[in-house]
Amino acid sequence: MTRAQLTDVEWEFIGPYLPIARYGPYPERLRQQFEGVIWRFRTGGQWREMPKEFGAWPTVHNRFRQWRDAGVFKALLERLIAEAAKRGEVDLSLVSVDSTTARAHHDAAGMHLGEGVLTALEKAAAEKEAGSKGAASKKRNGQGVETGPEREEQRRIRRRCKLRLKAALLGRSRGGQASKVHLAADRKCRPLAFVLSAGQAADSTQFIPVLGKIRVRGPVGRPRTRPDAVAGDKAYSSRGNRVHLRRRRIKAVIPEKKDQAINRKKKGSRGGRPVSRDTDLYKERNTVERLINKLKA
């Protein structure tokens, strides 16, 4: 699969965002390298399997890392959203929020961290573990008093493994190591915001961070950050999320969980009013699910 992935019009839009060093590659080679990055993530193949038409795979891989660290892809996404808003194609009357799991290979747990960074993180984790209530209760009960060198080495290795997983935003789930992508989409299946977390992270806790990353820049004025309505499934049904939407004057289109409804009814008048939602708007929540299918395809 070595065919060109981009048209000339698309490359004219992307080209200015790719930084070129003083002694960097020629523009035509730069386009080939960007095409190679697209080939890598579109086919799922390894870097070493990249066709020679895109250039040497180490060069393309290094160029991708430079673009990633410089925030090129994030800037491209923001510019695309701004261009669509300029044409009046971004519909913020309803924003849908959902998440999807991305499986990771077991080798991903060995993320490389600098020795100084890893030592500092390990020291902080050890202090937190020593000061926790569980550790204090174990010491009072006479448990966990093994402080031999072998025991300490095992704890250090286990602690470093957890720190690498945390730095790589990997978590343990039933399918193994995974990360979770939380995203928001408009009515036209366009991505507006992304948040990456560990695979075992709950969806509800990432609801506010996802909405906080929505920034649609128009031709003039400040970027728009507040949609008219937000739709989500029952996983996002929590009092904190509803209070946040109410404060920002955003209509909540989120169904209530059964246990939450039962607890509310038990409290009587103290439980508050029943949660209502617009059924017609909730039917359009499939836009974010269709976006996830497009991204995974």
Phi, psi and omega in degrees: 000081183247012180291159180293135182266337186243146172274169180296324180294318179294322180291325177298329178282322185277322188311313183297341182273352181267114182292137178242123180289172182297322178248037182278190182284165176287155182304322180293324176291327179297320178294320178298320180293320177295322175298323177295323177296318178297319178300317182301314185271344178276326181265337183078010180283171179278158179299324182292340181270004183295133178299151183290345179297336180270358182102183179293133185297324176298324179294316180295320180295316178296321178296320178298318180296321178296316178295321179296314181292331180277357179074029183294316185290325176294318178295323178297316179297316179297321180291323178295319178296318179295321179293320177294323178293325179297326179274359180076027183258359178262122183252105179263015176293335176210127176242130180253140183239136177201179180220162176216151182264137177245113180292148180235146175290153183295339177290343181293342181290344181268043181300134183282128175233146177300145183300322179294318179294316181295320179295318179294318178294321179295320179296318179295320179293322179294319178294321178293321179293321180290330182267003180286160181291327181295319179294322180293320180292325178295321179294323178293326180275000179083013180260160176064033182263007179287117182233027179290164181297323180294317179296318179294323178294320178297318178295321181295317179296316180294322180293319179293323177297318179295322180293322178295319177298319181293321179293327179273002182056045176250144179222165179269128175223181183296336179268007182104205180286134184204157170246164181233133180255119176257130186215160178237142182226150176271190184289346181254023176062032177262134178288134180247332183201147178230141172223130180255136180216175176293158187295332182270001182293140179287149180292322186298325183289341181259006182294310181293317176301323179295314179296328180292343181265000179283117179217104180254108182275129176264184180296327179220161175083184180285154177293146180276129183238359185238110175284168179284323181213152179232129180248142177202163179278188185294341179297336181263009181278102176210156181295321180297318179294320181291322178296320179298316179293322180294321179294324181271005179059046177249132180288128180267126177242069185229122179290156181268140177290154182295317181294326177293322179293321180294315179296324179294319180291327178296326182282350179070228181292337179284346181282349180091179181282156175296147180280127179247155177212154179276110183294326180293318178291324182294334178293337180271008178292347180294349181297320180288327177291323176293324176297318179298319178297321179294318180294320181285336178286000000 
